């Protein structure tokens, strides 16, 4: 009996190790919730521009928020993006690192020109 255990234990150990290694196949999802009045009111139909601030990129999306102030974007790769949300007279900016799984960003819009909006003058 010990002869069989001695021969099959390396094979059994190899099977356990190989079955324990699974690759994560989930997508990279970004959910942005846009609000006004310090997060009290969802910004319906706000324009959200999500883009990678580097040359020669394909990450450049314009989306409108739904009735809950939400937009969602799914990518196949990790990305760092800038996010600009506007709805006259409001505007706010931020950035996000999109990792594997669902990444959520809450963005509260302020009046244009507010220095606390997170926006640079060049956007």
C-alpha positions as protocol buffer text, in pm:
chain_id: "A"
residue {
  index: 1
  type: UNK
  ca { x: 0 y: 0 z: 0 }
}
residue {
  index: 2
  type: UNK
  ca { x: 279 y: 244 z: 84 }
}
residue {
  index: 3
  type: UNK
  ca { x: 432 y: 164 z: -255 }
}
residue {
  index: 4
  type: UNK
  ca { x: 118 y: 302 z: -430 }
}
residue {
  index: 5
  type: UNK
  ca { x: 105 y: 609 z: -208 }
}
residue {
  index: 6
  type: UNK
  ca { x: 470 y: 684 z: -281 }
}
residue {
  index: 7
  type: UNK
  ca { x: 411 y: 669 z: -660 }
}
residue {
  index: 8
  type: UNK
  ca { x: 79 y: 852 z: -674 }
}
residue {
  index: 9
  type: UNK
  ca { x: 140 y: 1132 z: -422 }
}
residue {
  index: 10
  type: UNK
  ca { x: 343 y: 1350 z: -667 }
}
residue {
  index: 11
  type: UNK
  ca { x: 67 y: 1308 z: -927 }
}
residue {
  index: 12
  type: UNK
  ca { x: -200 y: 1392 z: -671 }
}
residue {
  index: 13
  type: UNK
  ca { x: -5 y: 1699 z: -556 }
}
residue {
  index: 14
  type: UNK
  ca { x: 30 y: 1817 z: -917 }
}
residue {
  index: 15
  type: UNK
  ca { x: -345 y: 1779 z: -977 }
}
residue {
  index: 16
  type: UNK
  ca { x: -428 y: 1978 z: -663 }
}
residue {
  index: 17
  type: UNK
  ca { x: -192 y: 2260 z: -764 }
}
residue {
  index: 18
  type: UNK
  ca { x: -320 y: 2278 z: -1121 }
}
residue {
  index: 19
  type: UNK
  ca { x: -686 y: 2281 z: -1017 }
}
residue {
  index: 20
  type: UNK
  ca { x: -622 y: 2561 z: -769 }
}
residue {
  index: 21
  type: UNK
  ca { x: -482 y: 2798 z: -1033 }
}
residue {
  index: 22
  type: UNK
  ca { x: -766 y: 2969 z: -1217 }
}
residue {
  index: 23
  type: UNK
  ca { x: -723 y: 3282 z: -1423 }
}
residue {
  index: 24
  type: UNK
  ca { x: -956 y: 3571 z: -1356 }
}
residue {
  index: 25
  type: UNK
  ca { x: -1161 y: 3619 z: -1673 }
}
residue {
  index: 26
  type: UNK
  ca { x: -1380 y: 3905 z: -1548 }
}
residue {
  index: 27
  type: UNK
  ca { x: -1396 y: 4230 z: -1743 }
}
residue {
  index: 28
  type: UNK
  ca { x: -1286 y: 4574 z: -1633 }
}
residue {
  index: 29
  type: UNK
  ca { x: -1605 y: 4769 z: -1554 }
}
residue {
  index: 30
  type: UNK
  ca { x: -1641 y: 5131 z: -1451 }
}
residue {
  index: 31
  type: UNK
  ca { x: -1966 y: 5261 z: -1301 }
}
residue {
  index: 32
  type: UNK
  ca { x: -1998 y: 5637 z: -1254 }
}
residue {
  index: 33
  type: UNK
  ca { x: -2276 y: 5791 z: -1046 }
}
residue {
  index: 34
  type: UNK
  ca { x: -2322 y: 6161 z: -1114 }
}
residue {
  index: 35
  type: UNK
  ca { x: -2504 y: 6381 z: -862 }
}
residue {
  index: 36
  type: UNK
  ca { x: -2558 y: 6747 z: -769 }
}
residue {
  index: 37
  type: UNK
  ca { x: -2631 y: 6921 z: -437 }
}
residue {
  index: 38
  type: UNK
  ca { x: -2365 y: 6728 z: -243 }
}
residue {
  index: 39
  type: UNK
  ca { x: -2484 y: 6389 z: -363 }
}
residue {
  index: 40
  type: UNK
  ca { x: -2851 y: 6449 z: -284 }
}
residue {
  index: 41
  type: UNK
  ca { x: -2992 y: 6459 z: -640 }
}
residue {
  index: 42
  type: UNK
  ca { x: -2907 y: 6219 z: -925 }
}
residue {
  index: 43
  type: UNK
  ca { x: -2805 y: 6405 z: -1242 }
}
residue {
  index: 44
  type: UNK
  ca { x: -3029 y: 6261 z: -1513 }
}
residue {
  index: 45
  type: UNK
  ca { x: -2911 y: 6304 z: -1877 }
}
residue {
  index: 46
  type: UNK
  ca { x: -2574 y: 6450 z: -1782 }
}
residue {
  index: 47
  type: UNK
  ca { x: -2300 y: 6409 z: -2045 }
}
residue {
  index: 48
  type: UNK
  ca { x: -2008 y: 6201 z: -1917 }
}
residue {
  index: 49
  type: UNK
  ca { x: -1683 y: 6197 z: -2115 }
}
residue {
  index: 50
  type: UNK
  ca { x: -1455 y: 5906 z: -2020 }
}
residue {
  index: 51
  type: UNK
  ca { x: -1116 y: 5908 z: -2191 }
}
residue {
  index: 52
  type: UNK
  ca { x: -755 y: 5801 z: -2150 }
}
residue {
  index: 53
  type: UNK
  ca { x: -537 y: 6114 z: -2153 }
}
residue {
  index: 54
  type: UNK
  ca { x: -264 y: 5965 z: -2372 }
}
residue {
  index: 55
  type: UNK
  ca { x: -199 y: 5984 z: -2746 }
}
residue {
  index: 56
  type: UNK
  ca { x: -307 y: 5705 z: -2983 }
}
residue {
  index: 57
  type: UNK
  ca { x: -572 y: 5552 z: -2756 }
}
residue {
  index: 58
  type: UNK
  ca { x: -913 y: 5409 z: -2834 }
}
residue {
  index: 59
  type: UNK
  ca { x: -1056 y: 5486 z: -2489 }
}
residue {
  index: 60
  type: UNK
  ca { x: -1274 y: 5789 z: -2569 }
}
residue {
  index: 61
  type: UNK
  ca { x: -1643 y: 5755 z: -2477 }
}
residue {
  index: 62
  type: UNK
  ca { x: -1932 y: 6002 z: -2447 }
}
residue {
  index: 63
  type: UNK
  ca { x: -2222 y: 5863 z: -2243 }
}
residue {
  index: 64
  type: UNK
  ca { x: -2542 y: 6008 z: -2096 }
}
residue {
  index: 65
  type: UNK
  ca { x: -2654 y: 5921 z: -1745 }
}
residue {
  index: 66
  type: UNK
  ca { x: -2978 y: 5732 z: -1687 }
}
residue {
  index: 67
  type: UNK
  ca { x: -3258 y: 5834 z: -1449 }
}
residue {
  index: 68
  type: UNK
  ca { x: -3043 y: 5725 z: -1153 }
}
residue {
  index: 69
  type: UNK
  ca { x: -2746 y: 5935 z: -1265 }
}
residue {
  index: 70
  type: UNK
  ca { x: -2548 y: 5623 z: -1366 }
}
residue {
  index: 71
  type: UNK
  ca { x: -2328 y: 5534 z: -1662 }
}
residue {
  index: 72
  type: UNK
  ca { x: -2140 y: 5209 z: -1709 }
}
residue {
  index: 73
  type: UNK
  ca { x: -1845 y: 5120 z: -1930 }
}
residue {
  index: 74
  type: UNK
  ca { x: -1679 y: 4779 z: -1976 }
}
residue {
  index: 75
  type: UNK
  ca { x: -1327 y: 4741 z: -2115 }
}
residue {
  index: 76
  type: UNK
  ca { x: -1111 y: 4439 z: -2191 }
}
residue {
  index: 77
  type: UNK
  ca { x: -794 y: 4585 z: -2034 }
}
residue {
  index: 78
  type: UNK
  ca { x: -689 y: 4787 z: -1733 }
}
residue {
  index: 79
  type: UNK
  ca { x: -694 y: 5163 z: -1790 }
}
residue {
  index: 80
  type: UNK
  ca { x: -653 y: 5494 z: -1612 }
}
residue {
  index: 81
  type: UNK
  ca { x: -911 y: 5741 z: -1737 }
}
residue {
  index: 82
  type: UNK
  ca { x: -1019 y: 6100 z: -1690 }
}
residue {
  index: 83
  type: UNK
  ca { x: -1390 y: 6159 z: -1629 }
}
residue {
  index: 84
  type: UNK
  ca { x: -1568 y: 6485 z: -1708 }
}
residue {
  index: 85
  type: UNK
  ca { x: -1938 y: 6521 z: -1627 }
}
residue {
  index: 86
  type: UNK
  ca { x: -2137 y: 6822 z: -1750 }
}
residue {
  index: 87
  type: UNK
  ca { x: -2494 y: 6942 z: -1744 }
}
residue {
  index: 88
  type: UNK
  ca { x: -2545 y: 7314 z: -1774 }
}
residue {
  index: 89
  type: UNK
  ca { x: -2464 y: 7497 z: -1539 }
}
residue {
  index: 90
  type: UNK
  ca { x: -2280 y: 7213 z: -1362 }
}
residue {
  index: 91
  type: UNK
  ca { x: -1945 y: 7048 z: -1429 }
}
residue {
  index: 92
  type: UNK
  ca { x: -1701 y: 6825 z: -1239 }
}
residue {
  index: 93
  type: UNK
  ca { x: -1394 y: 6618 z: -1320 }
}
residue {
  index: 94
  type: UNK
  ca { x: -1207 y: 6329 z: -1168 }
}
residue {
  index: 95
  type: UNK
  ca { x: -1003 y: 6026 z: -1272 }
}
residue {
  index: 96
  type: UNK
  ca { x: -1027 y: 5653 z: -1211 }
}
residue {
  index: 97
  type: UNK
  ca { x: -812 y: 5344 z: -1237 }
}
residue {
  index: 98
  type: UNK
  ca { x: -1019 y: 5065 z: -1388 }
}
residue {
  index: 99
  type: UNK
  ca { x: -911 y: 4734 z: -1240 }
}
residue {
  index: 100
  type: UNK
  ca { x: -1058 y: 4389 z: -1295 }
}
residue {
  index: 101
  type: UNK
  ca { x: -1414 y: 4366 z: -1168 }
}
residue {
  index: 102
  type: UNK
  ca { x: -1656 y: 4651 z: -1098 }
}
residue {
  index: 103
  type: UNK
  ca { x: -1503 y: 4989 z: -1009 }
}
residue {
  index: 104
  type: UNK
  ca { x: -1739 y: 5259 z: -884 }
}
residue {
  index: 105
  type: UNK
  ca { x: -1686 y: 5636 z: -888 }
}
residue {
  index: 106
  type: UNK
  ca { x: -1923 y: 5892 z: -733 }
}
residue {
  index: 107
  type: UNK
  ca { x: -1894 y: 6236 z: -892 }
}
residue {
  index: 108
  type: UNK
  ca { x: -2078 y: 6535 z: -749 }
}
residue {
  index: 109
  type: UNK
  ca { x: -2109 y: 6819 z: -1000 }
}
residue {
  index: 110
  type: UNK
  ca { x: -2065 y: 7183 z: -897 }
}
residue {
  index: 111
  type: UNK
  ca { x: -2132 y: 7514 z: -1072 }
}
residue {
  index: 112
  type: UNK
  ca { x: -1899 y: 7597 z: -1366 }
}
residue {
  index: 113
  type: UNK
  ca { x: -1590 y: 7780 z: -1250 }
}
residue {
  index: 114
  type: UNK
  ca { x: -1596 y: 7634 z: -898 }
}
residue {
  index: 115
  type: UNK
  ca { x: -1232 y: 7576 z: -797 }
}
residue {
  index: 116
  type: UNK
  ca { x: -1339 y: 7259 z: -611 }
}
residue {
  index: 117
  type: UNK
  ca { x: -1484 y: 7094 z: -923 }
}
residue {
  index: 118
  type: UNK
  ca { x: -1164 y: 6899 z: -991 }
}
residue {
  index: 119
  type: UNK
  ca { x: -1144 y: 7034 z: -1347 }
}
residue {
  index: 120
  type: UNK
  ca { x: -838 y: 7193 z: -1501 }
}
residue {
  index: 121
  type: UNK
  ca { x: -886 y: 7494 z: -1724 }
}
residue {
  index: 122
  type: UNK
  ca { x: -764 y: 7295 z: -2027 }
}
residue {
  index: 123
  type: UNK
  ca { x: -1053 y: 7044 z: -2020 }
}
